[in-house]
Amino acid sequence: MNQNTAKTVLILGANSDVAKQCIKQYIEKGFSVIAASRNTQSLEDFMNTNNLDRSRVQVLYFDAANFDSHQKFYEELSVKPHIAVYAAGFLVDNHQALRDFKGAKQMMEVNYMGGVSILSIIAMDESNKSLERIIGLSSLSGVRGRKSNFVYGSTKAAFTQYLAGLRQELASRKITVNALVIGYIRTKINAGLELNESLIMEPDYVAKFIVNAGNSFTIVPNLKWKIIYHILRLLPESLAAKLP
């Protein structure tokens, strides 16, 4: 018997391309999955297309930006998770975000506030003795403010800092918190952007780092992106300001 047969993973924002690959890989490792998203039909179509074991996947409606619904959503889960993955994300162009606060606000709500809301509810439920890991998907964009995407980057920077503090908060309960600090991925959220093709990662590749997350807080998939991550952290401001 697979050692993970009785374990459940809750994936929030499960309609993202990376999250869908996580569903497949978690099932392959023997987990049951609760896939939560606003677009439940897309998840149903994905499951049918990939012939996934329906007995191992439950699809639920979840709106990351509807904070008032989060407590009820969690309380009504048929089983409380061993692992929670926050994969919800939203992106608008930086120029648009600076000129139209509606887009900036939605990025804040989905990328940061929604994560803080639902993950805090999950983390503070001390009656769930099964919880062993919380994983949040962040971004290299949150490492340093850059003129090309600093509004989006600020939401990811805030989320990373929240996860860092949550990791400390939950350490005494032996619950691991990981932050996936991710570079360019070939996903619908990046469709139409001019990106360096040699740096683009595939969703299934990134998903492997999520599903196989270890004890380290910061997980940066791909050696090239690890190098970029460390350069961004150490680069003097005078040089960082010259980045595209």
N, C-alpha and C positions, 0 to 999 in steps of 0.2 A: 504494500500500500504506500502511495506517495505520502511523505510526511506532512504535506501541506493540505491534504484532503479536507480537513475540517476548518481550514482558515479562510477568512473572507477579506477581500480588498474592496474598499470603497473608492471609486474614482470619480472625482467631482470635476465637471467640465470634460466629460468623457467623449465628447464629439470631436475633440481636436485630433489631428492626424497621429500625433504621438500617443495620445491616450488610447486610441483605437488599437494601436499596435501593442500597447501595454495589456489591453484586455486579452488579446490572443496569447501573449507570452505568459501572463499570469495563469491562464487556463492550462497551458502546456505544462506549467510547473505544479499543477494540482490544486490551485486556489479556486474558490468561488469568487465571483465578481459582482458587485453592485455598480452598475454604470449609470451615472446621473448626469443629465444634461437638459437644456431647454429643447433641443432637437431630438426627441426620442425616436422619431421616424427614421432619421439618418442612422441611428444606432441599430434599429431593427433591420434596416436594409444591409448594414455592414455585417451583422450577424448571419443573415440569410446568405449573402454573397460568399462569405467565408466558411459556411457550414459549421458554425461554432456550436458547441454543446449547450443547448438552451437550458438544460438543467443546472448549468453552472453560472449562468448570467441572468441577472435581474436588471431590467431597465426601468429607471425612475426619472420623473421630471424634477429638475433642480435649476433654479435661477440664481446665479451667484450674486446678482445685484439686488435681489429681493430679500433684504436682510431680515425683515420681519417674519419671513417664512422658514428661516433656517432652523430654529428651535423645533418647530413642529415636524419639519422634514427629518431631523435626526431622531426625535422621539418615536417616529412611526417606522423606523427601519425594522425590518423583520429580524435582523441580527446585527449586533454592533460589531464594527470592523476590528480586525487585527492590524490592518494597515490602511491608512487614509492617504490618498494622493490628490493634491490640488493642482489640476491641469488647466483650469479655466484661463482664458486669455483674450485680450482685445487690443487692437492696434489701429491708430489713425496716424496719418502723416503729421510730422512735427509742425509744419506750417499751418495745417488745418487746426491742430490742437491749440496753437497760439492765437488763432483768430476766431475760433469757435469753441467756447468752453464746454459745449455739450459733448464733443468728442473726447476732450481731456477728462471730463468728469466720468464718462463711461469707462475709460481706461483705469482711472483711480478705483472705481467701484468694482470692476471685474478683476483687475490684476492684483489689487491690494486689499481693499476693504472687504470684499467678499471672502477672501481667504482668511483674513483675521476673524471675521464673524463666524464662519462655519468651523474652522479649525480650533478656535477657542472653545466652542461648544463641545466638540469632540474631545479635546484635550482635558477639559475640566470635568468630564464625566468619570469620576473616580470609581463608579460602580462597574465600569467596563474594565474588568481585570485582564481582558484579552488584548487590549491595545498595546502594540509593541513598536509601531513605527508610524511617523508622519513624514510625508515627502511633499515638498513644494517645488514647482517648476518656476525658476527665475530666469535671468538672462544676463549675458555679458554686457548688455546695454545699461545695466544697473551698477556696473563697477565704477565707471567714471562718467561724469556729465559731458556729453559731446553735443555740439551745436546741431547735429543732424537729427538727433532723436532724444533730446534730454527730457522731454515731458514723459514719454513712454518709459525712458530709463529711470526716471524718478519713482515711478510706481513699482518697478522691479527692485530698485534699491531699498525702498521702504519694506517690501515684502521679504527680502533677504534678511534685513535687520530684525524683523518680527520673528522669522524662523530661528535666527541665532539666539534671541532671547527665550523663545519657546523651548529650544533645546536645553538651555540651562534650567528652565522651570521644571522640565519633565525628567531631568537626569536622575533625581532621587527615586523616581518610579521605574527606572530602567527602560524608559521609552526613548527610542532613537529618533532624532529629527534630522532630515537631510535637505539640503538645498541644491537642486540641479541648476547649475549656472551654465546656460546653454547658448551656443552661437547660432549661426544661420542653419535653418532646417528647411527642407523642401516641403513646405506645407501651404495650405490655402491662405493662412494669415500673411505669408510673405509673397503671395502671388502678385506678379507685376512689379516687384521691386528689383532694382538693378544690383545684384549681389555677385560677389566673387564665386564663380562656379567651383573653384578648387576647395573652397571652405564650406560648401553646403553639405550638410549631413542628411541622411535619409531617416525618416521617422522610426523605422524598425531598429536602426542602429542606436538611436538615442533611447528608445524604450528599453533596450537591454541594460542600460546603466541605471534605469529606474527600478526595474524588476529585480536586478541583482545588487541593489544599493547595499553598501557595507556600513561601517561605523563613522566614516569621515563626514563632517558637516558639509563641506563644499565639495561637490562632485562636478567636474568639468569634462564632459565627453570629448574625446579626440585630442591627440597630442598637439596638433596645431593650435587648437583653441586653448589648451592649457598654457602654451607659450604666450599667446596673445593676452590671456587673463593676467598672467604675472607681469607682463610688460605694461598693461593698462594700470595695474595697481601701483607700479613703481615709477611710471613716467612723470617727469616734472610738469607742472602746470603749463609752463611756457611751451612745451612740446605737445602736451595733450590738447591744447587749444588749436593746434594746427592740424589735428586729425580731421578727416572728412566727415 
